[in-house]
Amino acid sequence: MLIGHKRFISYLCSIPRDRTPQADSRRQMPSKMLIPRFLLPAQGWRGIRFPPSHSFVRVRYASTVHPPPPPPAKTIVLAKPDKFNPPSHGARLRGNVLPKYYAPELSLAEKAAQKIRHYPGLMPPEGTLAHRIWTNHTIHTVITMGVLFSLGIYTFFLNYAYNSPFKDLVPPISDLWKEPVYFFTAWKNVIIMHEQDKSTKANDHRMRHLDDLAKRKLFMKMHGIDPKEPFFRIFGKGEKMRPDREPAPSKAGPDTPHSTDEQEKPAQRKKWFGVF
């Protein structure tokens, strides 16, 4: 390797130098021929020289001593819970085969004992009096209708006690036990007087309405207003259309009955679309 470098250096030294004036002038003015640094290519990562890898020697010593094995892990034993706590997000089970309880299957004796045992918060066992009462539809119907009937009776009497003009004559509830005959008789009289007073007020209101209607008709008749219904006032009764050509006046005098009928005959109105 060193012999090759020496030969290359001796070869360079043996090359004759240029002794011309042009060469001397070029050597004397090196600053004019320099290339600006910003025009030269930037030195990237390729210009970095790394030392050869064989210059670094890595020695690895294999160890023949193995580390001791770790001690065996102790088995974790959970404490027994006070009651069964089902998992909050258990595995989804099939809908057709769902377990009724998380325990071994009960024996026949245990199943028979469950049928006659009363559990708090649950329906009484079958065959007991409490179970028959809770599952009897007739008893529930009687209780429901009895409550509704009682509320209706209470509302009926409360209406007379608060809204009747004769509420001062209503006997107190204490008289029901002291004098029941007087209590019911007084209530009967209050109800009769209340209904009579209501009938009288309704009859007076109806008579006032009829009087107003008769006065209105008389007023319209005296002032020549057609007493038609509002519907017929707007749409009419569907009279025949008035002819385009008016009939010639008759030569008869105004005193004749024929001329009187023609004068009293109302004018015919034109209908819209042949209906109104």
C-alpha positions in Angstrom: 0.0 0.0 0.0 2.8 2.4 0.9 4.8 1.4 -2.2 1.9 2.4 -4.4 1.6 5.8 -2.8 5.3 6.5 -3.3 5.2 5.6 -7.0 2.2 7.9 -7.5 4.0 10.8 -5.8 7.2 10.3 -7.8 5.1 10.3 -11.0 3.6 13.6 -10.2 7.0 15.1 -9.5 8.3 13.9 -12.8 5.6 15.8 -14.8 7.2 18.9 -16.4 5.8 22.2 -15.3 4.3 24.8 -17.7 6.8 27.7 -17.9 4.9 29.8 -20.5 4.0 33.4 -19.7 0.3 32.6 -19.8 0.7 30.0 -17.1 2.7 32.4 -15.0 -0.1 35.0 -15.4 -2.7 32.5 -14.4 -0.7 31.6 -11.3 -0.3 35.2 -10.3 -4.0 36.0 -10.5 -5.8 33.2 -8.6 -8.4 35.5 -6.9 -10.0 36.4 -10.3 -10.6 32.8 -11.2 -12.2 31.7 -7.9 -15.8 30.6 -8.0 -18.1 32.3 -5.5 -19.0 30.0 -2.6 -22.8 30.4 -3.0 -22.5 29.0 -6.6 -20.9 25.8 -5.4 -23.2 22.9 -4.6 -24.0 22.5 -0.9 -22.3 19.7 0.8 -25.0 17.1 1.7 -24.9 14.0 3.8 -23.1 12.3 0.9 -20.0 14.4 1.4 -19.6 13.2 5.0 -17.0 10.5 5.2 -17.5 7.8 7.7 -14.6 5.7 8.9 -14.6 2.1 7.7 -16.5 -0.3 9.8 -13.6 -2.7 10.1 -11.8 -0.1 12.2 -14.2 -0.7 15.1 -13.9 -4.1 16.7 -16.9 -5.3 18.8 -16.4 -8.1 21.1 -19.3 -9.9 22.7 -18.7 -12.3 25.5 -21.4 -15.0 25.8 -22.5 -15.7 29.3 -22.9 -19.4 30.3 -24.5 -18.6 33.7 -28.3 -18.5 33.5 -30.4 -16.4 35.8 -32.4 -18.2 38.5 -36.0 -18.9 37.5 -38.6 -16.7 39.2 -40.6 -18.1 42.1 -44.0 -19.6 41.2 -46.8 -17.1 41.5 -49.2 -17.6 44.3 -52.8 -18.5 43.4 -55.2 -15.6 44.1 -58.1 -16.7 46.2 -61.1 -14.4 46.3 -63.1 -13.9 49.5 -66.5 -15.5 49.6 -69.2 -12.8 48.9 -72.1 -12.2 51.3 -74.6 -12.8 48.5 -74.6 -13.6 44.8 -73.6 -10.6 42.7 -74.3 -11.2 39.0 -71.8 -9.7 36.5 -72.7 -6.3 35.2 -71.7 -7.2 31.7 -72.1 -11.0 31.5 -71.8 -13.0 28.4 -74.9 -13.0 26.2 -76.8 -16.2 26.6 -79.2 -17.8 24.1 -82.7 -16.6 24.5 -84.4 -20.0 24.2 -82.2 -21.6 26.9 -81.9 -19.2 29.8 -81.0 -20.4 33.3 -83.7 -19.7 35.8 -81.1 -19.6 38.7 -77.4 -20.0 39.1 -77.4 -23.1 41.2 -77.8 -26.8 40.9 -81.3 -28.1 40.0 -83.7 -28.3 42.9 -85.0 -31.6 44.1 -88.7 -32.5 44.1 -89.0 -31.9 47.9 -87.5 -28.4 47.6 -89.8 -27.5 44.7 -92.8 -28.6 46.7 -91.6 -26.5 49.7 -91.2 -23.4 47.5 -94.9 -23.6 46.5 -96.1 -23.3 50.1 -93.5 -20.9 51.3 -94.3 -17.1 51.5 -91.5 -14.8 50.4 -91.7 -11.1 51.4 -92.5 -8.8 48.5 -93.9 -11.6 46.3 -97.3 -13.0 45.5 -98.6 -15.4 48.2 -98.3 -19.1 47.3 -101.1 -20.8 45.5 -103.9 -22.4 47.5 -103.9 -19.8 50.3 -106.6 -17.3 51.1 -104.4 -14.3 50.3 -103.7 -15.7 46.9 -107.4 -16.2 46.1 -108.2 -12.6 47.3 -105.5 -11.1 45.1 -106.4 -13.0 42.0 -110.2 -12.8 42.3 -111.6 -10.4 39.6 -115.0 -10.1 41.3 -113.6 -8.6 44.4 -111.6 -6.1 42.4 -114.6 -5.1 40.4 -116.8 -4.6 43.5 -114.2 -2.5 45.2 -113.6 -0.4 42.1 -117.3 0.2 41.4 -117.9 0.9 45.1 -115.3 3.6 45.2 -116.6 5.2 42.1 -120.2 5.1 43.3 -119.1 6.6 46.7 -117.3 9.5 44.9 -120.3 10.2 42.7 -122.7 10.4 45.8 -120.2 12.6 47.6 -119.9 14.9 44.6 -123.7 15.1 44.2 -124.3 16.2 47.8 -121.3 18.5 47.8 -122.7 20.3 44.7 -125.8 21.2 46.7 -123.9 22.2 49.8 -121.7 24.7 48.0 -123.6 25.9 44.8 -127.2 25.8 45.9 -129.0 29.1 46.8 -130.5 27.1 49.7 -127.2 25.9 51.1 -127.9 27.5 54.5 -130.7 25.0 55.0 -128.4 22.0 54.5 -128.2 20.1 57.9 -124.7 19.3 59.4 -123.3 15.9 59.1 -123.5 15.4 62.9 -127.4 15.2 62.6 -127.0 12.0 60.6 -126.3 10.0 63.9 -128.5 12.1 66.2 -131.6 12.6 64.0 -131.3 10.6 60.8 -135.0 11.2 59.8 -134.6 15.0 60.1 -131.3 14.8 58.3 -132.6 13.0 55.2 -135.9 15.1 55.2 -133.9 18.4 55.2 -131.7 17.2 52.4 -134.8 16.2 50.4 -136.4 19.6 50.9 -133.1 21.3 49.8 -132.9 19.2 46.7 -136.6 19.8 45.8 -136.3 23.6 46.3 -133.0 23.8 44.3 -134.5 21.9 41.3 -137.7 24.1 41.4 -135.6 27.3 41.5 -133.5 26.0 38.6 -136.6 25.1 36.6 -138.1 28.6 37.3 -134.9 30.3 36.1 -134.7 28.2 33.0 -138.4 29.0 32.2 -137.9 32.7 32.7 -134.9 32.7 30.4 -136.8 30.9 27.7 -139.7 33.3 28.0 -137.4 36.3 27.7 -135.9 34.8 24.6 -139.3 34.3 23.1 -140.4 37.8 23.9 -137.2 39.2 22.3 -137.9 37.1 19.2 -141.5 38.3 18.9 -140.4 41.9 19.4 -137.8 41.5 16.7 -140.3 40.1 14.2 -142.8 42.9 14.9 -140.1 45.5 14.5 -139.0 44.1 11.2 -142.6 43.8 10.0 -143.3 47.4 10.9 -140.2 48.7 9.1 -140.6 46.6 6.0 -137.6 44.4 6.6 -137.8 40.9 5.0 -137.9 38.5 8.0 -135.9 35.8 6.3 -133.3 33.5 7.8 -129.6 34.5 7.5 -129.0 31.7 5.0 -131.8 32.7 2.7 -130.8 36.4 3.0 -127.4 35.6 1.5 -128.2 32.9 -1.0 -131.9 33.3 -1.6 -134.6 30.6 -2.0 -133.9 29.9 -5.7 -136.6 31.9 -7.4 -136.9 31.9 -11.2 -134.6 34.2 -13.3 -136.0 37.6 -14.1 -136.9 37.8 -17.9 -134.8 40.2 -19.9 -137.8 41.9 -21.4 -140.1 43.6 -18.9 -143.8 43.1 -19.5 -145.8 46.0 -20.9 -147.9 47.8 -18.3 -151.5 46.8 -18.4 -154.2 49.2 -19.3 -156.3 48.3 -16.3 -156.6 50.7 -13.5 -154.6 50.4 -10.3 -157.8 49.5 -8.4 -158.3 46.2 -10.2 -157.2 43.1 -8.3 -155.0 41.9 -11.2 -152.9 45.0 -11.1 -152.6 44.7 -7.3 -151.2 41.2 -7.6 -148.6 42.3 -10.1 -147.5 45.1 -7.9 -147.2 42.9 -4.8 -145.2 40.2 -6.7 -141.6 40.4 -5.6 -138.9 40.9 -8.1 -137.2 37.7 -9.3 -133.5 37.3 -8.5 -130.8 36.0 -10.9 -129.2 32.8 -9.7 -125.5 32.0 -9.9 -124.5 28.8 -11.7 -128.2 27.9 -11.7 -128.1 27.0 -8.0 -127.7 30.2 -5.8 
